[in-house]
Amino acid sequence: MSANCEECVYYDYDEELAAYVCEADLDEDEMERFLRGGTRDCPFYRPGDDYRTARRQ
């Protein structure tokens, strides 16, 4: 898995914070594992594909 947030489908701009944030929907256990950082790569990374929706149309 990769940890390149800029290419992740969960990485989005939050206008209230005026910054990019990870919007992965994590439960309490997943958030704990994520914050502990037991792995070098992000286990929630999903490659973002801007053209995925266009190909289905």
Backbone bond lengths (Angstrom), bond angles and torsions (degrees), N, CA, C in turn:
res aa  C-N    CA-C-N  psi(-1)  N-CA   C-N-CA  omega(-1)  CA-C   N-CA-C  phi
1 M - - - 1.438 - - 1.517 110.06 -
2 S 1.288 114.33 158.75 1.451 120.04 -178.27 1.513 110.60 -108.91
3 A 1.307 116.69 163.69 1.456 121.37 177.91 1.529 110.74 -122.33
4 N 1.317 117.78 19.67 1.454 121.16 -179.62 1.530 109.00 -80.15
5 C 1.320 116.45 93.82 1.465 121.39 -174.73 1.523 113.00 -60.42
6 E 1.310 117.73 -32.90 1.462 120.62 -177.05 1.523 112.77 -62.81
7 E 1.320 117.80 -22.13 1.460 121.87 179.65 1.521 112.35 -101.89
8 C 1.334 117.63 1.87 1.461 121.94 -175.62 1.526 110.79 -85.05
9 V 1.320 116.18 143.55 1.454 122.45 -179.72 1.535 111.25 -67.34
10 Y 1.330 118.39 -23.36 1.464 122.21 -178.94 1.529 113.29 -86.32
11 Y 1.311 118.05 -8.43 1.461 122.45 -176.40 1.522 108.39 -86.25
12 D 1.330 116.77 112.48 1.460 120.65 -174.19 1.522 110.59 -139.30
13 Y 1.322 115.30 157.66 1.463 120.98 -179.45 1.518 110.15 -83.97
14 D 1.323 116.76 129.53 1.468 123.12 177.42 1.524 107.28 -104.92
15 E 1.339 115.84 113.80 1.455 119.97 -176.52 1.523 112.60 -67.48
16 E 1.336 118.16 -32.20 1.466 120.70 179.18 1.526 111.30 -66.20
17 L 1.317 116.72 -39.65 1.461 121.36 179.62 1.520 112.24 -87.15
18 A 1.328 116.55 -16.67 1.466 122.96 -175.66 1.530 110.34 56.62
19 A 1.335 114.74 43.95 1.461 120.68 -179.70 1.527 109.43 -156.87
20 Y 1.325 115.23 160.78 1.462 120.45 174.40 1.524 109.33 -81.88
21 V 1.335 116.56 138.94 1.460 121.95 -179.14 1.524 109.65 -137.67
22 C 1.325 115.07 159.68 1.460 121.22 174.80 1.518 107.67 -85.61
23 E 1.316 117.50 124.27 1.451 121.81 -178.38 1.526 112.50 -110.25
24 A 1.320 116.68 27.71 1.461 120.20 175.57 1.524 108.50 -65.26
25 D 1.328 117.04 134.32 1.451 122.51 -178.67 1.532 109.00 -85.35
26 L 1.330 116.22 97.08 1.454 121.71 -175.04 1.519 110.47 -105.64
27 D 1.342 115.87 140.26 1.459 118.48 172.59 1.533 108.24 -82.61
28 E 1.313 116.79 -179.82 1.465 121.10 -174.26 1.531 112.59 -60.69
29 D 1.327 117.13 -42.62 1.470 120.76 -179.84 1.518 111.69 -66.93
30 E 1.322 116.52 -42.82 1.465 120.24 179.40 1.524 110.92 -64.56
31 M 1.333 117.15 -39.69 1.462 120.62 178.86 1.524 110.69 -63.99
32 E 1.325 117.17 -39.88 1.468 120.45 178.16 1.526 110.70 -61.68
33 R 1.338 116.94 -47.25 1.470 120.67 178.63 1.521 111.05 -61.60
34 F 1.324 116.09 -40.46 1.464 120.58 -179.54 1.531 110.76 -64.51
35 L 1.327 117.60 -43.86 1.462 121.37 -178.33 1.526 112.44 -71.49
36 R 1.312 117.41 -29.44 1.461 120.60 176.60 1.522 111.27 -70.09
37 G 1.316 116.83 -26.53 1.458 120.39 177.08 1.509 113.72 63.44
38 G 1.314 117.51 45.19 1.454 121.49 -178.72 1.524 113.81 -71.72
39 T 1.310 117.29 -8.15 1.468 120.71 -179.20 1.523 109.72 -132.95
40 R 1.315 116.05 151.86 1.467 120.09 -179.86 1.520 111.41 -74.31
41 D 1.326 117.18 -33.92 1.459 121.54 -177.96 1.520 110.52 -97.80
42 C 1.309 116.51 148.42 1.453 121.43 179.15 1.533 109.22 -73.36
43 P 1.330 118.16 121.95 1.460 120.39 -179.00 1.525 113.13 -75.03
44 F 1.323 118.15 -8.13 1.457 121.82 -177.11 1.527 112.51 -106.12
45 Y 1.333 116.40 3.67 1.465 121.13 -178.90 1.522 111.55 -62.32
46 R 1.327 116.21 129.60 1.462 122.46 171.17 1.517 106.57 -131.60
47 P 1.310 117.79 125.36 1.465 118.83 -177.94 1.516 111.07 -62.46
48 G 1.314 115.86 131.43 1.458 121.51 177.13 1.516 109.48 -84.21
49 D 1.295 116.54 134.76 1.457 121.45 -179.17 1.518 107.72 -128.87
50 D 1.328 116.45 102.65 1.462 121.04 -177.23 1.520 112.72 -60.84
51 Y 1.323 117.53 -22.10 1.461 120.55 -175.10 1.528 113.12 -99.98
52 R 1.315 118.49 0.12 1.482 121.41 -178.64 1.528 111.16 -58.29
53 T 1.328 117.00 -48.22 1.471 120.79 -178.92 1.523 110.72 -66.26
54 A 1.308 117.68 -39.87 1.464 121.07 -178.55 1.525 111.42 -63.90
55 R 1.316 117.81 -34.84 1.464 120.61 -179.66 1.520 111.58 -68.11
56 R 1.326 117.89 -27.73 1.466 121.66 -179.04 1.513 112.73 -79.83
57 Q 1.313 117.50 -17.25 1.478 120.16 -176.88 1.508 111.27 -79.25
